[in-house]
């Protein structure tokens, strides 16, 4: 298998977002959880997104993990690697965007790396090197108060220069608007001055398409799902990838027992659970019993097993903000959250042992705990159930007959659980 595109994402949800964007643009895409084993058997795909959790870890560790991912991707033929970062450029002066970019650049011998977090469809645009979040510059957006990576400077040329060993240049919007040749000429000019990376402006999707066409001829780029979209469109428009339709790529019908797990306490999920009560049996877990021990997970499995033959079931820990606050006040937010996530993972493991092959999970952290416990190395990305939430098919031999949907809290419409199961056949 020769990959047309390799991607390294610095967090899981960002990886899913990118994998979904690539799939919608016609690339057969697998998202892996961590750097895959050398012997992982993959279906024939155009792109692999390796999901790391490297956004906020120590820079040296982020570099070594990213390099391991790059080695794996290049070993599968990826001539271009996209280092996927957050569209709000989440980082600090210590990294990790600059140090990882520098290391990957040194590994592949790239002269001038194109860098842009622009993703116009989600309101991220870059002009004169300044990142805007909707109508306001980054440093006036809520990101100024982010608990891990407060962003106080919207000028990404300066932000990246503080993190990188190379000088950072700018390819401005006027140059992008003049097209591929103008951007290429500007990059050659910058490289001639010893500038190793450039923030490139993008305000509209057509700017991303220009950037994608230029980047596809390079070895390395850095950006969010927007540049991923540009790269995917470039690979399709230049005939390097024959576009696929996600619905045709999901393989055989899986069938069999189905279950839903909800650990998200978001408004959207609470409404989705209430609506699901009309379509399937729902069990509400007692968070106090979960924090106290294993018996609540065992009770849930004993409840679910005899029902699975009759249709899907839903098991939820989700509760109203007042109830959540009360549990957190008694046990601490992290301890309560962790205990409930692990109970959901116990339940997921038990359900799979009981024959469940179609599993819907609501909640970002909850999904992470479930996927880790089930030891699923990666997913083929399928059709979208709701914006940003695709059907996923596990890729390893043991679980390759398993479909999942992983939804973060606020995603999906009011009938999300039944919508998901309708598409997970
Ligand atoms: P979201 O995507 O909505 O943020 P997550 O799964 O990421 O959902 O986060 C929800 C967190 O709330 C998890 O840590 C989960 O274990 C925790 N949680 C779930 N149910 C309860 C509850 N009843 N009381 C307190 N915390 C809960």
Boltz pocket constraint, residues with backbone or C-beta under 6 A from the ligand:
constraints:
  - pocket:
      binder: B
      contacts: [[A, 262], [A, 263], [A, 264], [A, 265], [A, 266], [A, 287], [A, 317], [A, 318], [A, 319], [A, 323], [A, 324], [A, 325], [A, 327], [A, 328], [A, 336], [A, 337], [A, 338], [A, 339], [A, 340], [A, 341], [A, 362], [A, 363], [A, 364], [A, 365], [A, 366], [A, 367], [A, 407], [A, 408], [A, 409], [A, 410]]
      max_distance: 6.0
